[in-house]
Amino acid sequence: MIRISIVIVTWNGKKYVDECLDSLGAYINDPTAEVIVVDNASTDGTPELVQDSYPGVTLIRSEKNLGFARGNNLGIHRTTGEFICLINSDVNVYDGCIERLIKYMETDSRVGLLGPKMQGPDGKSCRSYMGAPTLWRCFCRAFALDDLLPNSKIFGGFLMPYFKADRIAEVDVLNGWFWVTRREALNEVGPMDDSLFMYADDLDWSQRFRDAGWKVVYFPEAESFHYGGASSARAPIKFSVEMQRAVFQYWKKNHGVASQFAYLAIVWTHQAIRLGGYSLLWLATQSRQSEMAFKVKQSLACMRWVLGIEDKRGEQVR
């Protein structure tokens, strides 16, 4: 009988997948666990690596890039375990992490979605939770009020700089790098919204768990390593726009027209402030001009998306 199902979605991340699966070796060879890799039409040899080096892994090969949510749903559909772990391909799972997460879920039957503490490439702990986005919280982030008043819950925004990350706590959102859910909760809440190609899936799924009465819990007593941005690093400006697009798609799903307009106005203002700041830094710091030039292009792309302006290839960005 399968107790633990692990789903990993990958796209052209051969190095990361190899490390991830190597860290999951104990589960690959465990008769009470199953590891499923969904490959989104990689062309870098990722599926061949999985097939040849990890024969105990179930490999699902898609003929096209389905995106993060739809890829995970494809893997979820094949799972049979009591507990389902959705783990990014650029994660190294530390020994004991999954067992500690599941042990905690077994102590509280109302925990529907659980996430561990994240360690980043610099060896430091990274934020893996956030508050649900509201107009006020987005406004605080746009005007850097969360940076100016990091200890304030009122002005702290959705990034929650005031949050004490060393304690177990219910949160609004668990970022989608490493999730554990239980079959009962999954059957009630349903799979991820696969209309969200990439990004904002964590906002949507976490909210749906909470709306259904399930707890969404951050659990720092389990920890794993996350490279972060393995896919988006290949086309950072494009993915920046995709992130804005996805969050607005989530916003439209949950808010009325007036709120949508206000949200877009805040996003545009936020990017305009960034544009001005990075432009000044470009003028003032010769050693960082290339970095600042990139940031300027990134903000311009996001501002153009808000206005619905077509890009140079004639493709509408929103």
Protein Blocks (a to p, Z undefined) as FASTA:
>chain_A
ZZbdcddddehilkmmmmmmmmmmmmmmpckbccddddehiaehmmmmmmmmmmmbccdd
dfbdebjmlmmmmmmmmpcbfbdcdddfkbccdehklmmmmmmmmmpmkbmbdcdddddf
kopacdfbdcdddfklmmmmmnommmmmmmbmklnojnommbcfkbccddfbdcffbccd
dfklmmmnopadfkbmgghklmmmmmmmmmnopacdddfkbccddebhmlmmmmmmlmmm
mmmmmmmmmmmmmmcfklmmmmmmmmmmmmmmmmmmmmmmmmmmmklmmmmmmmmmmmmm
mmmmmnopacfkopafZZ
